[in-house]
Structure formats: structure tokens, C-alpha cells
Amino acid sequence: MKRTFLTALLALSLLFGSACGAGMNPQGDSSNEDLTVIGMCQVGAESDWRVANSESMKAVFTEERGYRLLFEDARQKQENQITAIRKFIQQQVDYIVLMPISESGWDSVLQEAKEAEIPVILVDRMADVGDESLYAAHIGSDFLKEGRLAAAWMEDAFREAEGPVRIIHIQGTLGSTAQLGRTAALEEAVEAHENWELLTQLDGDFTQAKTYEVMTEYLSSLPGSGDIDVVYCENDNIAFGALQALEERGYACGREGVSVITFDATRGALAECLNGRIALAVECNPLLGPLVETVIQDMEAGRTPDKHSYVEEQTFTAENLTKALIESREY
Ligand code: AHR
């Protein structure tokens, strides 16, 4: 299969008149024939988490470690991801690693990969396909569980609240597993608490810039400075945008003010948590490269990997954080 990849690349480069297609070794160095070729299709670089996730993959899948990594950044567009997968199929890579931007819309292209006998490993988010055999394994976070950890914290923090608990909810990319799980957890908690009031749901698309924009617009539409108890942000970059918008309009964030909840717990968010601007950070671990490699090694050895693997995650507040812990963190 590895040799076929070079033949396919050569054919492609002749076809398109280029000697340096994706992953092509310009010298045609035959010593690289033994490398395992991974076609990886990343969502984009929308968040600090995503950047750490890409770095984790790139650190593992190096030539020194026996891999050739063909890395495509889809710039947050599903059509770019589908185009990249089709290119990987043409190139006859050994494995396709896909971080699906959203859950739906994958059946046809994953069927094409299956027909080409290229195993697909889903990383981070899931793809909602009718036939489970379209992917070999999925490695990521349990987003619903993450959301439930946040809801449990809120329940504790507002147990004594006499009046309504007013919540602003800022969502990540709509239709992504991370958004669906974290949203479902909040919605079920709001249902279960009579005094929890969802003021609005805004689309922050997991980015700081979009969140700052939609949050500023929403806050401007409130009469005076309306009461806000919680801002439930579906990732750290959303939290950064929300903090900026809130504070610019005079809201205090922290113990005596708005409780900002975030997901990811990257270093920047943990620092805000330690200094009190963020009340709770729920961890989402982006360091998935080694786990993806384990799945590939299993498959290379003829073993069937677990269909779903979830990473262990925890929560952080100012109480269980230290400067040293934040500094020692890899992301
Ligand atoms: O799918 C994981 C989510 O996507 C992370 O929480 C977020 O930061 C990223 O963009």
C-alpha cells in the first residue's frame, strides 16, 4: 500500500504537471517507501484548542517516527474537508484521520473511502453516519459529560439563589459534536431548574471575534445593564470574546459579578480562572496525537481498535489552580 502511494503521486504529478504534489518527495527517494502515509483533515485554526490539537498530531506523525503526514486545514468549511478526503483517496494514503467540523453530511465521502479500502479514524468530533463501518475508530471527548460537569457546578454555585438565575448561552459551531453535547447538557439542566432562565442563545462559532461581535450586539439591546448571572461559553475563545464585551459595557466578571463558564481549559483560560475573571473551566483535552497513533499501531498489527475512546477530563476553579500547574500545562 505504501509503494502504491508513491505510484499514485507520480501519476497525479504527471497529470497536473507538478513534481511536488502534497507529500511528494521531490527526489523520489525510495527510502521513504516504508513510511505510513496519513491523510489528515483538520477543521481549521479557529481556537487555541485547535492549534494545540494540530501540534499534537504533527509532533507524533513525523518522518523520524515512520510517518508521512499530509495535513489539510479546511478553514472551517465542510466542503474543503470533503475535497481533501477525495484527494487522499486518489493519493491512496494508508489512513485518513478526520476531525469532522459537523456531524452530518459524511455518508457519501466515507463510503468512497471504504470502497478504496482506506480506514478512516475520526478524531475529536463525531460523524453521524448511517453505517458504523464507515469509520474504524473514534477518539475524542465526551462533550455531553463536559456540559454536565458545568451544570453540576452551576447547581452548586446557585443552590441558595432566591431569585432567577439568568443565563446567556454562547454556542460553538452549530451542528458540531462539541456544540451539540455542551448545549444538550445546559438545556436539560435549565429544564430541570425552575428558576434557571435562558436569556438568549448566541452563535459564537468557537471564535473570539465572532463572540465579541454577537455579545456586544446583544448587550447593547438590553435595557440599561440587565441582570446576568452566568455566561455559558462553549469554548475558551468564546469566553475571551464574552469577557471583553461584558467588561466594555461595565459588567464585573467574577465572584461578585457574572460567572463565566468555559470549556477547553487552555493555559490562557486557566490564568483567567486563577485571577477570578472566569469562574469555571471544564477541561477538553486536545493532546490526541498519541492516542491516534495507538489506534494506527493496533490496526497495523492486525488488531481491531475500540470503536470509541474518550479522554479523561476534569474541572478547574480558582480553588484547585496554582501558577505552577498552569505553567506546566502543555497547552
Ligand atoms: O471540538 C472541540 C472544540 O472545538 C473545542 O472546545 C474548541 O475550542 C474547538 O474549536
Boltz pocket constraint, residues with backbone or C-beta under 6 A from the ligand:
constraints:
  - pocket:
      binder: B
      contacts: [[A, 46], [A, 47], [A, 48], [A, 49], [A, 50], [A, 124], [A, 125], [A, 178], [A, 206], [A, 234], [A, 235], [A, 236], [A, 237], [A, 263], [A, 264], [A, 284]]
      max_distance: 6.0
